């Protein structure tokens, strides 16, 4: 349906004003209702992802670190061969882990850094691990001689803790940076090799300015991710009851039931924290990140409930609310976690107590 929750809320408000105008001649009668009970959140979504990180600079005389080695500034300040030599600057402070990184025919050494490509790598449902609760207060703004309807204004709150955890291997898109350094006539020693900060005469010294390329591959991410969200939703709006339920014993069962429709504005107050400890298999490096964020946002809600009256003061309500809320993103380092409350559904059961008999 193209009708949004905001439109439904506006429509509900217009109906309330129309009803008030049409029944202004009736004597006012205010009656309070209080409802509370457990609820279950559905359609909440958690997404984990990576952001783009800065690559090592291509400027000469710079420390650069890779998954399989490094190329750093040595004690000479990367003194080179001079204007007439093959390399304007060289360093003896470099390292590599595999002979496959050396190409003697091309005269190069390749160093690599593999990271998660920018974007999401895991999307999962936020499973309920702790009970959610709701509390609603409603007032009948006016009572009319008609026994088949009631209406008024309602305010309430939802309290929820969502916890989502994931572990094990996850398929992910990877981005590999390859920096290729000229050997400048040097034949490196067998891997693994690590040079010294202060090279001695006769030590190997290679170029320090790389030629850079990128490649995209599919890989695997191993580790664990966890997100915890504590959310309170405050809402306010009109409600309407059709077929107003009554509790007299001599009535048929159908007269004990009614339908309530509601809508209005919602205010989301959330505290989200996430933690991740994962390893890109191709690189072998383990990243640990934790982050948190507080956020408040306005939204909207629309819902309905079936009401079953037991006594003139006590009733049972079973219903659901559709919400229109925010998307909360927590970023730490080059990892992020996002909780999507854009369109969750809350299913609830509650007991209603009336402060005056119907």
Secondary structure as the mmCIF struct_conf table of DSSP 4:
data_model
#
loop_
_struct_conf.conf_type_id
_struct_conf.id
_struct_conf.beg_label_comp_id
_struct_conf.beg_label_asym_id
_struct_conf.beg_label_seq_id
_struct_conf.end_label_comp_id
_struct_conf.end_label_asym_id
_struct_conf.end_label_seq_id
HELX_RH_AL_P HELX_RH_AL_P1 UNK A 5 UNK A 22
TURN_TY1_P TURN_TY1_P1 UNK A 23 UNK A 25
BEND BEND1 UNK A 26 UNK A 26
HELX_LH_PP_P HELX_LH_PP_P1 UNK A 27 UNK A 28
STRN STRN1 UNK A 31 UNK A 42
BEND BEND2 UNK A 43 UNK A 43
STRN STRN2 UNK A 45 UNK A 50
HELX_LH_PP_P HELX_LH_PP_P2 UNK A 54 UNK A 57
BEND BEND3 UNK A 59 UNK A 61
STRN STRN3 UNK A 64 UNK A 66
TURN_TY1_P TURN_TY1_P2 UNK A 67 UNK A 68
STRN STRN4 UNK A 69 UNK A 71
TURN_TY1_P TURN_TY1_P3 UNK A 75 UNK A 76
BEND BEND4 UNK A 77 UNK A 78
TURN_TY1_P TURN_TY1_P4 UNK A 83 UNK A 84
BEND BEND5 UNK A 85 UNK A 86
BEND BEND6 UNK A 88 UNK A 88
STRN STRN5 UNK A 90 UNK A 91
BEND BEND7 UNK A 92 UNK A 92
STRN STRN6 UNK A 94 UNK A 96
BEND BEND8 UNK A 97 UNK A 97
HELX_RH_3T_P HELX_RH_3T_P1 UNK A 99 UNK A 101
STRN STRN7 UNK A 102 UNK A 103
TURN_TY1_P TURN_TY1_P5 UNK A 104 UNK A 107
STRN STRN8 UNK A 108 UNK A 116
HELX_LH_PP_P HELX_LH_PP_P3 UNK A 117 UNK A 117
BEND BEND9 UNK A 118 UNK A 118
STRN STRN9 UNK A 119 UNK A 125
STRN STRN10 UNK A 128 UNK A 128
BEND BEND10 UNK A 130 UNK A 130
STRN STRN11 UNK A 132 UNK A 140
BEND BEND11 UNK A 145 UNK A 145
TURN_TY1_P TURN_TY1_P6 UNK A 147 UNK A 148
STRN STRN12 UNK A 149 UNK A 167
BEND BEND12 UNK A 168 UNK A 168
STRN STRN13 UNK A 170 UNK A 182
TURN_TY1_P TURN_TY1_P7 UNK A 184 UNK A 185
HELX_LH_PP_P HELX_LH_PP_P4 UNK A 188 UNK A 189
BEND BEND13 UNK A 190 UNK A 192
STRN STRN14 UNK A 193 UNK A 194
BEND BEND14 UNK A 197 UNK A 198
HELX_LH_PP_P HELX_LH_PP_P5 UNK A 199 UNK A 200
TURN_TY1_P TURN_TY1_P8 UNK A 201 UNK A 202
STRN STRN15 UNK A 206 UNK A 207
BEND BEND15 UNK A 209 UNK A 209
STRN STRN16 UNK A 211 UNK A 242
BEND BEND16 UNK A 243 UNK A 243
TURN_TY1_P TURN_TY1_P9 UNK A 249 UNK A 250
BEND BEND17 UNK A 251 UNK A 251
HELX_RH_3T_P HELX_RH_3T_P2 UNK A 253 UNK A 256
STRN STRN17 UNK A 257 UNK A 280
TURN_TY1_P TURN_TY1_P10 UNK A 281 UNK A 283
STRN STRN18 UNK A 286 UNK A 309
BEND BEND18 UNK A 310 UNK A 313
STRN STRN19 UNK A 314 UNK A 324
STRN STRN20 UNK A 327 UNK A 332
TURN_TY1_P TURN_TY1_P11 UNK A 333 UNK A 334
STRN STRN21 UNK A 335 UNK A 340
BEND BEND19 UNK A 342 UNK A 343
STRN STRN22 UNK A 345 UNK A 354
BEND BEND20 UNK A 355 UNK A 356
#
